[in-house]
Amino acid sequence: LVVSSLVGKDRIIFATKEDHETPSSAELVADDPDDPYEEQGLILPNGDINWNCPCLGGMASGPCGEQFKSAFSCFHYSTEEIKGSDCVDQFRAMQECMQKYPDLYPQEDENEEKEKSSKDLEATPMEGSAAKEEKGSS
């Protein structure tokens, strides 16, 4: 006995112990390497970019998806000696778009960055002078 009902957007299914003891009739299908929806990694076998790859974290489908695709494609197919050096305009357009959506694309605050670098600079001379004192006393 399986009882099913809809509650809001969810579907609740009740199953008995006997339902779980019955062997499953589901058929497993072998993975098809030609299946375009199969996760293939970032680069598909034909060399194209797999925009559905989870490794992109949804960047290709967000509000700046087209800018991201343009910049990433340019970089991927770049043949310049310094790879991607011909893609500055595309990356600038992507960055400008991302700045319009700070909640979706958080960026390190410039003030935090300045504070962090000044703290690093303050810590460095102290470490250096302490090291000199240890060497001089031995």
C-alpha positions in Angstrom: 0.0 0.0 0.0 1.4 3.3 -1.1 -0.5 6.5 -0.2 0.5 9.7 -1.9 -0.7 13.2 -1.4 0.3 16.7 -2.4 1.0 19.3 0.3 1.9 22.7 -1.1 4.8 22.1 -3.5 5.9 18.9 -1.8 4.6 15.4 -2.4 4.4 13.1 0.6 4.5 9.4 0.0 3.8 6.8 2.7 5.2 3.3 2.2 4.7 0.2 4.3 7.4 -2.2 5.5 6.2 -4.7 2.8 6.7 -2.0 0.1 10.4 -1.8 1.1 10.9 -5.6 1.2 9.7 -6.0 -2.5 12.7 -6.0 -4.9 13.1 -2.9 -6.9 12.1 -3.0 -10.6 14.2 0.0 -11.5 16.6 -0.6 -14.4 20.0 0.9 -14.3 21.3 2.3 -17.6 25.0 2.3 -18.4 26.5 5.8 -18.7 26.6 7.0 -22.3 29.8 8.9 -23.0 28.0 10.7 -25.8 25.3 12.0 -23.6 25.6 15.8 -23.7 24.0 16.1 -20.3 26.4 13.7 -18.6 29.0 15.5 -16.4 32.1 15.5 -18.4 34.3 18.0 -16.6 35.1 21.5 -17.8 36.2 20.6 -21.3 34.1 18.3 -23.4 35.8 15.5 -25.4 35.4 17.7 -28.6 37.3 20.6 -26.9 34.3 22.8 -26.2 33.7 24.3 -22.8 31.1 22.5 -20.7 29.0 25.4 -19.4 27.0 23.0 -17.3 30.0 21.8 -15.3 29.4 22.1 -11.6 33.0 23.3 -11.3 31.9 26.7 -12.7 29.7 27.2 -9.7 26.8 28.5 -11.8 28.8 31.5 -13.1 27.7 30.8 -16.7 24.0 31.1 -15.8 23.9 34.0 -13.4 23.1 37.6 -14.3 26.6 38.1 -15.7 26.6 34.7 -17.4 27.1 36.1 -20.9 30.0 38.3 -19.8 31.6 35.3 -18.0 31.2 33.1 -21.0 32.7 35.7 -23.3 35.7 36.2 -21.0 36.3 32.5 -20.2 35.9 31.5 -23.9 38.4 34.2 -24.9 40.9 33.0 -22.3 40.3 29.3 -23.2 40.8 29.8 -26.9 43.5 32.4 -26.6 46.7 31.7 -28.6 48.6 34.7 -27.3 52.1 34.1 -25.8 50.7 35.4 -22.5 47.5 33.4 -22.5 44.4 35.6 -22.2 46.3 38.9 -22.7 44.0 39.6 -25.6 40.9 39.3 -23.4 41.2 42.3 -21.2 38.0 44.0 -22.5 35.9 40.8 -21.9 37.2 40.5 -18.3 36.6 44.2 -17.7 33.0 43.8 -18.9 32.6 40.8 -16.6 34.0 42.7 -13.6 31.8 45.7 -14.3 28.7 43.4 -14.4 29.7 41.6 -11.2 30.1 45.0 -9.4 26.4 45.6 -10.0 25.5 42.4 -8.0 27.6 42.6 -4.9 25.3 40.1 -3.0 25.8 37.5 -5.7 29.5 38.2 -6.5 31.1 39.2 -3.1 34.4 41.0 -3.5 37.0 41.7 -0.9 36.5 45.2 0.4 39.4 47.6 -0.7 39.6 48.9 2.9 40.0 45.4 4.3 42.6 44.7 1.6 44.6 47.8 2.6 44.3 47.0 6.3 45.5 43.4 5.7 48.5 44.6 3.7 49.5 47.2 6.2 49.3 44.7 9.0 51.5 42.3 7.0 54.0 45.1 6.5 53.9 46.0 10.3 54.5 42.4 11.2 57.4 41.8 8.9 60.0 44.3 10.5 59.1 43.0 14.0 59.8 39.4 13.0 63.0 40.5 11.3 64.3 42.4 14.3 63.4 39.5 16.7 65.3 37.1 14.5 68.4 39.4 14.5 68.3 39.6 18.3 68.3 35.8 18.6 71.2 35.4 16.3 73.2 38.1 18.1 72.7 36.5 21.5 74.0 33.0 20.6 
